[in-house]
């Protein structure tokens, strides 16, 4: 009787697809709240998903664009207000 390790399933593609979707969602939410955190995370996740060869390439590219837009909104707010903290109330 021979003991062998259980077979591993390759989940790299599924992980990359999840990263693409996560980057899209985080980039979208980052336009409204916490863009200082969510923008860079969206950019990194999108880049990793594209590097790993995701099947959801369009979603990853959109997440990358939204993450960059988050950073542009942040830069605009910093230049306009002079501070990183902002409030929709005024």
N, C-alpha and C positions, 0 to 999 in steps of 0.2 A: 504494500500500500504506500503510495507516494503522496506526500503533503505538498500542496502548492498554494501560492497566494491567490486570493480571489481576483478575478479579472477586473481591471479598472475600465470604466467607461470614459471616453474622451468627451469632456464638457467644454473644451476651449471655445468652440463656436457658439454654444449656448451662452457662455459667460460673456463673450464679446457682444452678442445680441442684447443681453441684459444691460451691459454698460452703455450701449448706444441709446437704448430707451431711457435709462437713468439720466444720461447727459441731457437728453431732450427735455425731460420733465424738470430737472434741476435748473436748466437754463431758462425755461419758461417761468418757473416760480421765482427764480432769481431776479427777473425783471421787476417784480413787485416787492419782494422782501429779501433782506440779507444778501444783496448782490456782492458784497465784499467776500463772502464765503462761498456762495453757490456758483458764482461765475467761474472762478478758477477750478472748482471741482468739476463743473460741467465740461470745461475745456480739456482737463486731464482725462476724464472718462471718455470723451469723444475721441481724443488722440489715441488712447489705448485700444478702443474698439476698432478704430480704423487700422491700427498697426496689427492687430490680431486677425484682421480680415473678416469683419462682421458681414452677415448677410443683409443687415439693415443699414447699409451704407448711407442712404439718404437721411435716415433718422440721426445717424451719428454726425453727418455734416450739418444738419439743422441744429443739433445740440451744440456743436462747435460754434456756429454762428450766433446762437443765443447766448452762449457763455461769453463770447467776445462782446456782444451787445450789452451784457450785464456790466462788463468792465468799462465800456464806453459811458454807460449811464452813471456809473460810480465816479468816473473821472469828471464828467460834466457837473455832477452835484458837488464834488470837491472844489472845482474851479469856481462854480457859481456861488456856493455858500462859504467856502473856505474851511469847511470841516467835513469829516467823514460821516458823522451822524446826521441823519435827516429825518424829518417827520412830515407826513402828509398834512398834518394839522397846521403847520406853519411855524 
